[in-house]
Amino acid sequence: MAAVIDSDQHLFETRTCWLDHIDPAARADALTIEDDELGYPWLTWRGRHLQPVDVQRPGQTAEIGNWRERIRNGLPPAERYDDVLPRNYWDPAARAEQLTTMGLAEAVVFPNFGLLWERTLDASLPALTANMTAWNRWCASVVTDGRGRVHPVAHVTLRDADWLHAELASLARAGVKLAMVAPALVDGRALSHPQHVPIWRAFVEHGITPVFHVADQRRPFGDGWYTEPDDSFVAPLESVFLWTPAALAATDLILNGTFERFPDLRIGIVELSAVWVPMFLMMLDGGYDFTARLNGRPIAPLSKRPSEYFLEQFRVSSFAYELPERLIKQTGDVYMCCSDYPHSEGTATPLDDYVAPERHGVEPAARPGLFHSNVEFLLRR
């Protein structure tokens, strides 16, 4: 059987992960996981409870909702977090062993609780970068302890260019090949802004691939649209328009010439769905053609069709239920298999899911791009 690389898994941060790796001068800003009076663990910053943290299990989404209801109702937890947290959720060596159980050769691993705090810490850029650096330092040990099978994704912001340049150099020395970046405006500037040209050059020169992933980052719509209660975990609007931030970012970078300028820049789109890609590529080319004719010229000179930049330089994770075989026939093979393990919306049996006949299943050997080579493209192997 061909080797399979999972493009989307998550490693849980330990209770003191950030505190253990943050610069000593920034310890007061370190995120931690602390229990409340009932015994529920919370992601905590400067004494403020940001989100309760749970032990998710594949296929058990409703159970999370029930658990959150217990918190709202003032009921004690039915189980202690530390007692039920599997070792492979946080230990890179144990995760490497789990990959064998799942029939996988390797996996890309994103932060777990790191998906919850970027927008909150935006209020303090020093705290934001300090906690990102703490996670990124831990990534270096994941490279080693994961035995070459567990590929950690760093966490960076474009808001501090000097910090970012130093961080990319450090990540490159540690062998980290991927970095999560928000597909969002940077202090009001588009990702393609001329001020960011040195940043994209640095990603290429250090051999690190930016990756867009679902997270609580700066939002694409005005705050007035988000009407969910304050204690909601995920806004329904964000779920419905899951793909929108990635599509906006890709459009900006392509049409404003960033990929024309950097033909070796590569970007991954992970857990932001894939079914939108065929329609997006049609609208990308159509919108470009129409507005170029209407305005008399494009906003930036391009040597290729806009869709060609996407197909050549982007790779997109596709869940099995999105029927990636059908998507491949529409656009070409730019998709990557993923499990989202161990999240509740994910799966512990990805291979069975992808080869299932009712999902137009295909064996790994028949689709090398979907099952390994597209991830390898992002890893620059």
N, C-alpha and C positions, 0 to 999 in steps of 0.2 A: 504494500500500500504506500502511496505517496505521502511524504511528510506533510502534516497539517499545522499551520500557525494560526492561532486565534488572535484576531486583531483588537479584541476588547475584553479584558478582564480587569479586576480591581484588587488592590492590596489594602487592607485595613491599616491605618496608622495606629500605633499603640497609644495608650493614654498620655504618654509624655514624649511622643515622637518629636514634636516641634521644640519642646523645652530642652530635650537632650541634644539637639543639633543646632539650635539658634545661637547667634553671636551673644556672648555674655552680656554685652551692653543692652541687648534687646530682650532680656528674659522677661521683663514685665509685660511685654507684648506677645509672649508666646501663647499660642493656642494650647489648650489641654482638654482632656475629657474627665469631667468630675461628676460625682453623684449628687443628686438633690436629696432632700430630706426623706423622700419615699424610696430611694434606692435606684432611681433611673439615671443612667449616665447621659451627660449633656456635653456637646461641644461648647467650650467656654472660652471667652476672650475678655480680658480685663474685668473679670468677675461677672460678665454678662452671659447668660445662657442663650446660645444661638439656635441650636436644634438638638432635640434628643437623638441619641444614636442607638441603633439597634443591630441585631445580628440577623441580617437578611438571609433568606434561603430561596433558591430557585423555585419559581412557581407558586410562591406564597405571598402574593401581593395583598390579598384581603386580610391576612394575618397582621400585616403591618398597620393597616387601618384600625383593626381591633386593638392593637397594642397602643396606638396613639389615643384611642378613645378611653382606654384605661387611665392614661395620664391625665386627660381632660377631666375625668370623673374622680380623680384623687385616689385611685386604687393602687395598691402596691404592685410591683412587677411580679408576674407569675414565675419568672426565672431570673437568675442573676446573670448579668451580661458576661462577666469574666468566667462563669462556670460553663457557659454554652458556646463561647467563641472558639471555633475550631482553629487548630494551630495553622492549618494551611491558608487561613484567611489573612494572616499577617506575617508568616515566616516564609521568606523566599525559597528556602531549601525544601520546606514542606509543600509549597506550591509546585515546585518542579516535580515532586513525586506525584502530586495530584494530577498534573498534566498527563502522566503516563496512564493513570486510571481512566482519564477522559479520552484517551486515544489520540492525544495531541503531542506534537513534537516540541512546540514552543508557544509562548503567549506574550502579547503586549499587555502590560499592567499599568493602569492609571491609578491616581489617588482614589481613595474612597471618600473619606470625610473632606478631602481637599476640594470636592465638588460643591461644598456647601458654604464657603466663606469668602470667596473673592469679592463679591459685590459689597458685603458688609465691611471688609477691611479696606475697601477703596477710600474710605474716609480718612485713612492714615497711610500714605504711601510708604513711609518707613516700616510700619508694621506689616504691610502687605508684602514687601520685598523680603523682609526678615523671615517671615514664615514660609515664603516660597523657597528661600535659600535653605531653610531647615529641611524641608521635604527633599530638595534636590541633593543635599548632602547624604541623606539616607539612601537615595537612589544609587549612589555609588556602591553601597554595600549590597544592594539588590543585584547589581551587575555581577558581583563576585559570588554571593551566596546562592543566586539563582542558577548557577552552574551553566551559564550560557544559554539557558532555555527561557529565562524570565527577563523580559526587556522592559525596564521601567520608563515611564513617561515623566519628564521633568515638568515643572509648573512655572511659567514665566509671564511677565507683563511687559508691554512695550512702553509703559508710561515713564520709565526711567532708563534712558538709552545707555548711560554710563554703566549702571548696574547690570543691564542686560548683556552688554558686551563682555563684561567680566564673568558673568554667570555662564554664558555660552562657552567661553574658553575653559572654564572649570569643568563643565559637563562633558566637553569633548575629551578632556584628559581622563575623565572617569569612564569613558566608553558609553555614555548615555547618548542615544541616537535620535530621540524623539522629545518634543517639548509641547505641552498644552498651552495654547494661546487663545485668548478670547476673540471670537469673530465679531468684534464690536468697535465702535469709535474709540479712539485713543485721545482722551481729553478733548473731544470735539473734532478730531482729525480722522479722516478716512484712513484705512490701512495703507492705501496706495499713496498717501501724501508724500511729497518730495522729502520732507524731513525724515521719513522712515526708510529711505533708500539705503543708507548705511546699515540699517538693522537687517533688512532682507539679504544684503550682501554678506553680513556676518553669519546668518543661518547657513548660507551656502558654503562659505569658506570653512566653517567649523564642522560641516557635514551633519548638521542637526535639522531634522524635519519638523516644521510646525504642524500641530494637529489641533483641529477643532473638535471639541467634545461637549456633550451636554453638561451644563454646570450653572450654578447661580452666579452669572456674570452680568455685565452691563446689558440692559435689555434693548431690543430693537424698536419697541413701541413705547409711547408715552405712558407714564405711570398710571394715568387715569383709566387705562384699559384693564388694569389688573385689579379685579374686584373681589378676589378671594379673601377669606378671613386671615388675620395675621398669623394664626397658628397652623395654616395650611403648609404642607410639605412641598407640593409642586402646584403651581398655578395651572388651571385647566387651559388657559390661553397659551402657555408655554408648551404644553403637550400637543395641542392642535397645530400650532405653528412651529413645531420642533425644528423643522428644516430651514426656516426663514433666516436666522442669523448666518448660517453657512452659505446659503444662496446669495445673500447680500454681500458678504465678504468676498466670495468668489467672483461675483460680477464686478465689484469695485477693482479688485486686483487684476482681473483680466482686461477689462475695457480701458483702464487707465494705464496699461502698459507695463505693469510690474513683471509679468511673466515674459513679455517681450524682452525686457531688460535683463532678466535672470532666467535663462532657459533651463538651468539646472535646479531651480527652486522647486521643491516638491511639497505638497500639502496633503495631509490625511483628514478625512471627515469621518468621525466615529460616533456611533450612537445618536446620530441626528437623522436617521432613516435614509433610505435610498430610492424609494419609489418615485420621488419627485425629480430625479435626475433626467429621465428622458424628456419630460415636458420642459424642464429648465433649459436644457440644451437647445431645444427648438425656440424658446422665447429669447434666449441669449443671442442666438444668431439673428433671429427675426427683428428683435429690438435694435440691435446694432445696425443692421442694414437700413431699417426704416429711418432711424434718427440721423444716420450719416447722410442719407439722401435729403431728408427734410432740413437739416441744419447746414448742409453744404460740405460737411467734413466730419469725420469721427473725432471724439475727444482726445484720442491718441493714435498715432500711426501703428497699425498692426500688420505683420507679415503673414499671419495665418487667420483662419476663421476663428472667432472667439471660442467656439466649441472645441476646436483642436487643442487649444491650450489646456482646457479642462481635461480632455481625454488623455493628453500626454503627461500632465503634471499633477493631477489630483487622483487620489484613490479613496473609495467610499465603502465603509462597512455596510453590509446588508444582512439583516436577520433572515433566517430561513423562511419565515412566514411571508416575507416580501417577494418570494419566488425569484431569487437572483438569476436563475437560468433564463427566465423570461426577460429580465432586465438586460442581461448580457446580449441577447439576440436583438434588442432594440438599440443598444448604444455601443456595444463592444465590452470587453472584459476589463472593467476598472473597479470591480467590487471585491470585497474581502469578507471572509466568513468571520463570525463573531459569536460569542456566547454570553457576554456581559456577566459572566460568573464572578461572584456568587449572588448577584442582585436578584431580587424577586421576579423582575421582568425577564430575567435571563434563563439559562438552562445549564444543567450539568451533563447533558447528553447532546452536544452540538452535532456530532457526526450523524447520529440517528436522525436528527431533525433535518439536516441538509439532504440526506439521501432518500428521505421518505417519498414514495411514489406519488402521494397526493399533493406534494409540493414540487412536482416536476423534478424530482431528486436526481442528482448527478454524483457520480463517484469522484473522489479527489483526483484520481489520475486523469480524469477527462477534463478537468478545469483547474490547471495549475495556478492560474491567476487568482481565482477565487479562494483557493485553499492555501496558497503559500507565496507565490512569486510577487503578488501585488504588495503584500506586507514587506517582503524583502526589498522591493523597490523603495519603500519609505525608509527602511533601515539602511539603504544604500549598500546592499550586498550584491 
